[in-house]
Amino acid sequence: FWEVLMIDSGSLREVLVIEEAIETRNSVGEVVQAGWKELGRRRASVEQTSMAEAQQFQQTNATASFSVIMRYFAPLEPGMRLRWESRGNRLLYVSSVIERNNREEHEVYAEERT
């Protein structure tokens, strides 16, 4: 049998704003990003899983990866971003979304790029 583990509400200490890109076409018909639109907010547990640095064009770029646990949010998908409101609006870009416990919660993997 399957053991169902529920989210401990006390672990959801961070506030995330879920946003999707607004796309439009420019004068030559190319799709361009025009901004971001808020879809909703969730309390979440956020843990950093790794950090990597790369040298490109004499500039150091860092990427931090995070694991995020939150209550289920139907429209959440890769390509969206999470604005980490409780941490100074840091931006986490969603790379994968896993539904857990029969749509009770999401486990999200996201990256912060600097």
C-alpha positions as CSV (number, residue, x, y, z in Angstrom):
1,F,0.0,0.0,0.0
2,W,1.0,3.6,-0.5
3,E,1.8,5.8,2.5
4,V,0.5,9.4,1.9
5,L,2.6,12.1,3.5
6,M,1.0,15.5,3.9
7,I,2.8,18.8,3.8
8,D,3.6,20.1,7.3
9,S,2.0,23.6,7.2
10,G,4.7,24.9,9.6
11,S,7.3,24.2,7.0
12,L,5.7,26.6,4.4
13,R,7.5,29.7,5.7
14,E,8.3,31.4,2.4
15,V,5.9,33.5,0.2
16,L,6.2,32.9,-3.6
17,V,4.4,34.8,-6.4
18,I,3.8,32.5,-9.4
19,E,4.2,34.4,-12.7
20,E,4.0,33.6,-16.4
21,A,5.6,35.4,-19.3
22,I,3.5,37.8,-21.4
23,E,4.5,37.4,-25.0
24,T,3.7,39.6,-28.0
25,R,4.9,40.0,-31.6
26,N,7.2,42.8,-32.7
27,S,7.0,44.7,-36.0
28,V,8.7,41.8,-37.9
29,G,6.5,39.1,-36.4
30,E,8.9,37.7,-33.9
31,V,7.6,36.6,-30.5
32,V,9.1,38.7,-27.8
33,Q,8.6,38.8,-24.0
34,A,6.7,41.9,-22.9
35,G,6.8,41.3,-19.1
36,W,5.4,39.0,-16.5
37,K,1.8,38.5,-15.2
38,E,1.0,37.3,-11.6
39,L,-1.1,34.1,-11.6
40,G,-1.2,33.5,-7.8
41,R,0.6,33.3,-4.5
42,R,1.6,30.3,-2.4
43,R,3.4,29.7,0.8
44,A,6.2,27.2,0.3
45,S,9.2,25.5,1.7
46,V,12.4,26.5,-0.3
47,E,15.7,24.7,0.0
48,Q,18.9,25.4,-2.1
49,T,20.1,22.1,-3.6
50,S,23.2,23.3,-5.5
51,M,25.3,26.2,-6.7
52,A,27.5,26.5,-9.9
53,E,29.6,29.2,-11.4
54,A,30.7,29.5,-15.0
55,Q,33.1,31.9,-16.8
56,Q,31.7,33.4,-20.0
57,F,33.0,36.5,-21.9
58,Q,35.2,37.5,-19.0
59,Q,32.3,37.5,-16.6
60,T,31.4,35.0,-13.9
61,N,27.8,33.8,-13.9
62,A,26.3,31.9,-11.0
63,T,23.3,29.5,-11.0
64,A,21.7,28.3,-7.8
65,S,19.2,25.4,-7.9
66,F,16.3,25.1,-5.5
67,S,13.7,22.5,-4.5
68,V,10.3,24.0,-3.7
69,I,7.4,22.3,-2.0
70,M,4.0,24.0,-2.1
71,R,0.3,23.2,-2.2
72,Y,-1.0,22.2,-5.7
73,F,-1.4,25.1,-8.2
74,A,-3.0,23.8,-11.4
75,P,-1.5,26.2,-14.0
76,L,2.1,25.8,-12.7
77,E,4.5,24.6,-15.5
78,P,8.2,24.8,-16.6
79,G,9.0,28.2,-18.1
80,M,7.2,30.2,-15.4
81,R,8.9,32.0,-12.6
82,L,8.6,32.2,-8.9
83,R,9.1,35.7,-7.4
84,W,10.4,34.9,-3.9
85,E,8.6,37.8,-2.2
86,S,9.7,36.9,1.4
87,R,13.4,37.1,0.3
88,G,13.5,40.5,-1.5
89,N,11.8,39.4,-4.7
90,R,14.6,37.0,-5.8
91,L,13.6,35.3,-9.1
92,L,13.5,31.5,-9.5
93,Y,12.9,30.1,-13.0
94,V,10.8,26.9,-13.0
95,S,12.6,24.0,-14.7
96,S,10.4,21.1,-13.7
97,V,7.2,20.4,-11.8
98,I,6.2,17.2,-10.1
99,E,2.6,16.5,-8.8
100,R,2.6,14.6,-5.5
101,N,0.0,13.0,-3.3
102,N,-2.8,12.9,-5.8
103,R,-2.6,16.6,-6.7
104,E,-2.3,17.8,-3.1
105,E,1.1,19.4,-3.6
106,H,3.8,20.3,-6.1
107,E,7.5,19.6,-5.9
108,V,9.2,22.2,-8.1
109,Y,12.8,22.5,-9.3
110,A,13.9,26.0,-10.1
111,E,17.0,28.0,-10.8
112,E,18.2,31.5,-9.8
113,R,20.5,33.0,-12.4
114,T,22.8,35.9,-11.8
